[in-house]
Amino acid sequence: MKKMAANQQLPDDPMAVEALEKAMTVLRDNITPKDKIAAARLILDFTKAKPAQKLEHTVRSAEDILDEMAAEED
């Protein structure tokens, strides 16, 4: 939390900062791995941007399809 504060990465809302501190406390406690993973996921969701998904769509027009069909017949 100190490193995040030094880098000005903490949220502006004091309640959000408190929630992050609590999640960090839960993460470091002796709890089940399932709960640790949930706390880690919560922290990452609010501190790191999710990677962008890159989708490539190829949209062909009806004319392109007809041109291909005509070329196949020749």
Secondary structure, 3 states (H helix, E strand, C coil): CHHHHHCCCCCCCHHHHHHHHHHHHHHHCCCCHHHHHHHHHHHHHHHCCCCCCCCCCCCCCHHHHHHHHHHHHC
